Amino acid sequence: MDTLTSAERSIRMGRIKGKNTKPEMFVRRLIHGMGYRYRLHVRHLPGRPDLVFKGRRKIIFVHGCFWHRHSDCHLARLPKSRLDFWKPKLEQNKARDEIVKRELQSQGWSVLIVWECELSDQERLANRIQDFLTDNK
């Protein structure tokens, strides 16, 4: 049973952002500090990628572990209530992400997913992004 009223739940869910999230802003500042420039949320590309490096044909998505079902991650736990609602919704997000990734790759883009839980080790994340952006594949 939900502990909030329908109106309270609606307000809380309405505060969840789809872009310019804290993890996304963290990654954007990190990449900008590394000297790379990018475009944001390009509408004509499948999935409206978070960061697009057009000249390099590279795309970075910044995914929240809960919303995008990061495998074997403690942040990707399922809610305790309304599993009949949440489980299909979250699994659909994961399936859609895979379809978008395949579409982008078929168009010649390289795709990197940065997970929310990876932000805690900034040096490792910076190295991973650097390797991705400088790889000529």
N, C-alpha and C positions, 0 to 999 in steps of 0.2 A: 504494500500500500504506500502511496506517495505521501510524504509528510507535509507537502505544500499544497495550497489550494490551486485550482486551475489557473487563476489569475496570477498568482505568485510564480507558478512554474512558467507561464507564458513570458512574464517579465524577465525571469532568469535566463530562459533559452534565447530570448531576443537580444541579450547582451553578448552572445557568442558571435565572434567575428569570423568572416571567411577570408579576409586578407588584412595585411598590416598587423598581424598578430605579434605578440612578444617574441616568440621563436623566430618568426620571419624577419622581424626588425633586427634581431641579434645577428642573424646570418647576413643580412644586407649590410650592416655596419662592418662586420668582419671582412666581407668580400670587397667592399669599397675601400677599406683600410689596406687591403692587399694590392690596391691599384687597379682593380678591374671595374669596368663600367658595364651596365646592363639595362635592359628594359623590364618594366614591371607589368605583370598581368596582361600579356598580349592577347587581345580578344579573338583574333582570327585563328589562333592555334588551339588544338583540342585541350581541354582542361584548364585553359587560361593559366599557363605556368607562372609561378611566383617570380622567377628570374630568367630572363632570356638573353643569351649572349649570341646575337644574330650572326656576327662574322665568324664565330667559332662553331656555329651550329650546335650549341650546347644549351641545355635547359636544366634548371634546378628547381625542384619542388621542396618546400619545407612542410613536412607532415607532422601533425600531432599524433602521438602514439595511440591515444584513445580513439580518436575519430577515424583513423586510417588503419587500425588494427595491426600495429607493429608486432610481428611474431616474437614470442618469448620475451616480451617486455613487461615489466611490472606496471608500467603506466597504461598498458592496454587492457586492464582488467575490465570485466563486464560489470554493469551496475547490478545492485542487489535486487532491485524491484523492476517490474515490467519487462522481464526478459523477452516475452513474446513480441514486444515492440522493438526493443533495442538490438537484439541479436540480428534479426534480418536487416535492419537499417544499417548497422555497422558493417556487416558482411557485404552489403550492396556497395557501400563506400569503397571497400577493399577491391571488389570486382571491377568497379568503375575505374579506379586508379590503374589497374592492370590493363584495361582496354585503352585508356588514354595513353599510357606508356607505349603500348604496341603501335598505336596510330602514329605517335610522334616519331618512333623509330623507323616506321615504314616510310615516313616523309624525309628521312635522312638526319634526324636530330639524335644527339646523344643525351641521355636523361640520367640525372643523379637525384636520388631521394635523400634528403637530410632529415633524420628523425629527431624529434624533440628531445629524446633522451641522450642524443649525441652532443648536445650543446654544453654539457658539463665539462668536457675535455676540449677546450678551445684550440689547443695546439694540434691535437690529433685531427680535429675537424678541419682546421686550416690546411693541414698537409693533405688531407683527403680531397678537399676542394681544389687545391693547387694542382694535385696530380690529375684530377678530372679535367680541369680547364687547360692544362698544357699538353695533355695527351692528344695526339693528332688522329685519333680514330674517328 
